[in-house]
Amino acid sequence: MDALELLVNRRSASRLAEPAPAGEQLENILRAGMRAPDHGTLQPWHFFVIDGEGRERFSKVLEQGAMATGQDEKGVEKARTSPFRAPLIITVVAKCQPHHKVPEWEQLLSAGCAVMAMQMAALAQGFNGIWRTGPLVDSPAVRDAFGCGEHDKVVGFLYLGTPQLKASTTVAVADTAPFVTRF
């Protein structure tokens, strides 16, 4: 698949199974994330790779976060089981730092671009994924688990693996009309 086809036909996949990217494939994904636009070369991101037993640890963190925010048993169970939706998760934290030329919002966008670049690199290698967030990204339990400082932000969780459903990938050009205005 060429780069343009990959970009215009990208779709998230929520049903993911083994195999997950590993070895050189995973390194390619992480390197792609590190090539995100980065005003001031601050590299305002940190990637946490969660797989294997790490998913159990992440499950406990999400469970603690859900309980601390007063979620009902259904919400706690959803939080507890969410790390098992995919064989690999990359948590991306925007490590924002005061800078005279690069405001915090640019650093957040840069970390967001890193997530997109990693998802595209996974797709280019035959994998897929879905970028998830939700209210637990602001939970003290989650923030503590990922070493967030005062200005840091969990940008999201990139769930990766082998897609279990074939998604429709064709987007008609007319579909862009509601989102594009010539200025």
C-alpha positions in Angstrom: 0.0 0.0 0.0 1.5 3.4 -0.9 1.6 6.3 1.5 -1.3 8.3 0.0 -3.6 5.3 -0.1 -2.7 4.5 3.5 -3.5 8.0 4.6 -6.8 8.5 2.8 -8.1 5.0 3.6 -7.1 4.7 7.3 -9.7 3.3 9.6 -9.4 2.4 13.3 -9.9 -1.2 14.2 -11.3 -2.0 17.7 -11.2 -5.8 17.5 -7.5 -6.7 17.7 -5.7 -10.0 18.4 -2.3 -11.6 18.3 0.1 -11.2 16.7 1.0 -7.7 17.8 3.9 -5.7 16.4 7.2 -6.9 17.9 10.9 -6.5 17.3 11.8 -4.4 14.3 8.1 -3.8 13.6 7.6 -2.2 17.0 10.8 -0.3 16.7 9.5 1.1 13.4 6.3 2.2 15.1 8.2 3.9 17.9 10.6 5.6 15.5 7.7 6.9 13.5 6.2 8.4 16.6 9.5 10.2 17.3 9.4 11.8 13.9 6.2 13.8 14.7 6.3 17.6 14.1 8.3 19.0 17.0 8.6 22.8 17.1 11.8 23.6 19.1 12.9 20.0 19.0 11.6 19.5 22.5 10.5 15.9 21.9 7.5 16.5 24.2 6.4 12.9 24.5 7.1 9.7 26.3 5.9 6.3 25.1 5.1 3.4 27.5 4.9 0.0 25.8 2.4 -2.3 27.5 2.2 -6.0 26.6 2.3 -9.4 28.3 2.2 -9.0 32.1 2.2 -5.2 31.7 -1.5 -5.5 30.7 -2.2 -7.0 34.1 -0.5 -4.1 35.8 -2.3 -1.6 33.6 -5.6 -3.3 34.4 -5.0 -2.7 38.1 -4.2 0.9 37.5 -7.3 1.5 35.4 -9.4 -0.3 38.0 -8.0 1.9 40.8 -8.7 5.0 38.7 -12.3 3.9 38.0 -13.0 3.2 41.7 -11.4 6.5 42.7 -13.7 8.4 40.4 -16.8 6.7 41.8 -17.7 4.6 38.8 -20.3 1.8 39.3 -19.3 -1.8 39.1 -20.0 -1.9 35.3 -17.6 1.0 34.8 -14.9 -0.6 37.1 -15.2 -3.9 35.2 -14.9 -2.1 31.8 -11.8 -0.3 33.1 -10.4 -3.6 34.4 -10.8 -5.5 31.2 -9.9 -2.8 28.7 -6.2 -3.6 28.5 -7.1 -7.0 27.1 -8.8 -5.5 24.0 -5.4 -5.7 22.2 -2.2 -7.6 22.6 -0.1 -4.3 22.7 -0.9 -0.8 24.0 1.3 2.2 23.7 0.5 4.9 26.2 1.6 8.4 25.0 2.2 11.1 27.5 2.8 14.7 26.5 5.8 15.8 28.6 5.0 19.5 28.5 7.7 21.9 29.6 7.7 25.7 29.9 9.3 27.2 26.7 9.4 30.8 25.5 8.6 29.8 21.9 6.6 26.6 22.2 3.4 26.9 24.1 1.9 23.9 25.9 -0.8 23.4 23.3 1.8 22.9 20.6 3.5 20.3 22.7 0.2 18.5 23.2 -0.4 18.5 19.5 3.0 17.2 18.8 2.4 14.2 21.1 -1.0 13.7 19.4 0.8 13.6 16.0 3.2 11.0 17.5 0.1 8.8 18.2 -1.1 9.2 14.6 2.3 8.5 13.1 2.6 5.3 15.2 -0.9 4.1 14.1 0.0 4.8 10.5 3.3 2.9 10.9 1.4 -0.1 12.3 -1.0 0.0 9.4 1.9 0.2 6.9 3.2 -3.1 8.4 -0.1 -5.0 8.3 -1.3 -4.3 11.8 -4.0 -1.9 13.0 -5.2 -0.2 16.1 -7.4 2.3 17.8 -6.5 5.4 19.7 -8.5 5.5 22.9 -8.8 8.1 25.7 -11.7 8.5 28.1 -12.0 10.1 31.5 -9.4 7.9 33.1 -6.6 9.7 31.3 -7.0 12.4 34.0 -7.2 10.0 36.9 -4.5 10.5 39.5 -3.9 6.7 39.5 -3.3 6.8 35.8 -1.2 10.0 35.9 0.9 8.6 38.7 1.4 5.3 37.0 2.9 7.0 34.0 4.9 9.5 35.9 3.0 12.6 34.9 4.2 15.9 36.2 1.9 18.9 36.8 1.9 20.0 33.1 2.0 16.6 31.6 -1.0 15.0 29.9 -1.9 11.4 29.0 -2.7 11.9 25.3 -4.1 8.5 24.9 -3.7 4.7 24.6 -2.9 3.3 21.2 -4.2 -0.3 21.1 -2.4 -2.3 18.5 -2.6 -5.8 17.0 -4.0 -7.8 14.1 -7.5 -6.7 13.0 -10.2 -9.3 13.4 -12.7 -7.6 11.1 -12.1 -6.3 7.6 -13.3 -2.7 7.6 -14.5 -0.8 4.6 -11.6 1.5 3.6 -13.0 3.5 0.8 -13.9 7.1 1.4 -15.6 9.0 -1.4 -14.2 12.4 -2.2 -17.6 14.0 -1.6 -17.3 12.9 2.1 -14.8 15.7 2.6 -17.2 18.4 1.6 -18.7 19.1 5.0 -15.3 19.5 6.5 -13.5 21.7 3.9 -14.1 25.4 3.2 -12.0 27.4 0.7 -10.8 30.6 2.4 
